[in-house]
Amino acid sequence: MRGIGVGSGSAAGPVARMAPAPTLPAPRPVTDPAAEAAAVRAALGAVAADLDERAVRASGPGSQVLAAQAMMAADPALADGAAALAEQGTDGAHALTAAFDGFRTALAAAGGYFAERVADLDDLRDRAVARLLGLPVPGLPDPGHPYVLVADDLAPADTALLDPERVLALVTVRGGPTSHTAILAKALGLPAVVGCADAAALTDGSQVLVHGADGVVEPDPSPEAVDRAAERERRRREVSAGFRGPGRTADGHPVALLVNLGAPYELPGAAAADAEGVGLFRTEFLFLDRAEAPGLAEQAAAYRQVFAAFTGRRVVVRTLDAGADKPLPFASSTDEENPALGVRGLRTAARDPQLLETQLAAIAQAAKDSTAQVWVMAPMVSIPREAAEFAALVRAHGLSQAGAMIEVPAAALRTDRLAEVCDFFSIGTNDLAQYTFAADRTLGTLAELLDPWQPALLGLVATAAGSAAEHGRPIGVCGEAAADPALALVLVGLGITSLSAAPAALPEVRAALAAHTLAQCRELAELALLADDAATARDLVRSRMAGRGEEQPPTAG
């Protein structure tokens, strides 16, 4: 069974499925509309209170996610809408469902990241309906032993409280690479496969073997396969723990290993990681969920906190990447039919130059008080003129390192011209894949096209890296591709000079680099480039690695 791998390592165990959502009963007459409306409000209040309590018990990303869910459940507009329907004679369960459906339609229409939040609303609806009807609230199973959790999809309220000592791995029928399930599975270090349609057939108690890196689920594995996977997992952890310090290939070629950072709760873990700095500091967290952009002082304070945590180390700040799946009322247009191809990233500066000016001023102000090496890059650069204008602005604010994200094919093909004005580059493989293959990056059904092993995508990476090298410019990868140890070797072979990923991914990447020379990385890169598709590229590279004595997890088929 194949899906989208969003975690590393392998795990085997018995399946335990999530309890089903409550079934909506047939409509019933309402004799006391006021009491029905009060019951609706009470159900939503109980859900919000429960999620708030869970947020206190959770930690890290789980706590933040649960708190956000509680705020959604406590939204007065939601309660008022459901109560109004109840007061008009609709029974409570159907009033709640109709109110949630209204919000659901709006999120689904927004597409991208917001469309993936539909699953979160569905979970809140199910919890509220269950409370109203006096039924068990949907939640995690408790079979009394460690298990592989299988679900249609996982809600944040459940994922955030997963106990890695009890849950061996995650498998979901739906979901994409940016879903909460994927994000939290990575944070917990659990093997996980999302968007695995065939997993709907798995039954409680059946044995499965989950390969997080490959997105493969093996039903009814042989004892020998389980033993081999367990031994590989033991060796993987043992080997990874044995390497520390700056990234280096076996023959000493330097490859900077950096962390991605995108929310305040991630800062302690990122700063404590054995990394050379931050390769991607996403600044959107300051701008989301508000009607007006944050001012200079607020931004400077937030940046200063990050720079202080990385004293003496590199911090690559990406300026505001608004638009597409992150629409902002003060930066995005509401009339774009296809926002992913509209005014997003650096393009928003043409509409509101002051947004970028204020952000650069805040970054510069925070950098003056720090010894961190502050680099600044723009998202969605497409042509040399955009890069030149951005670099001039960065330097005008006293910041010495100005870079560009390579996220569209045009930028990859003209990196030689961009290098005349930029000091460095960072490749966002998720968006570059989306625009190369005309495939929405949030759709699990297009996972094959969005696979970072696609040779056409790797060809664009090679083109950009070659142009950067000719001009002596460093070029990194900050997409999910950097977290795959085998693919990291290919990227280094293509000319990538730094890799930025979640902190949990760095030990394995560091160990893989230390076991291969630069020449071997180039050999693996050539194999991947010559393949016809992503699966073949992955198999060729891993087979060659296995031929050198490195066991790799099996793939489906």
ABEGO torsion letter per residue (X at the ends): XBBBBABBEBBBEBBBBBBBBBBBBBBBBBABAAAAAAAAAAAAAAAAAAAAAAAAABBEAAAAAAAAAAAAAABAAAAAAAAAAAAAGBBAAAAAAAAAAAAAAAAAAAEEAAAAAAAAAAAAAAAAAAAAAGBBBBBBBBAGBBBBBBBABBBAAAAAABBAAABABBBBABEBAABAAAAAAAAAGBBBBBGBAAAAABBBGBBBBBBAAAGBBBBGBBAAAAAAAAAAAAAAAAAAAABBEBBBBAAGBBBBBBBBBABAAAAAAAAABBBAEBABBBAAAAABGBABBBBAAAAAAAAAAAAAAABGBBBBBBBBBBEEABBBAAABBAABABAAABBBEAAAAAABAAAAAAAAAAAAAAAAABABBBBBBBBGBABAAAAAAAAAAAAAAGBABBBBBBABAAAAAAAAAAAAABABBBBBAAAAAAAAAGBBAABAAAAAAABAABAAAAAAAAAAAAAAAAAGBBBBBABAAAABAAAAAAAAAAGBABBBBBAAAAAAAAAAAAABBAAAAAAAAAAAAABABAAAAAAAAAAAAAAAGBBBBBBBX
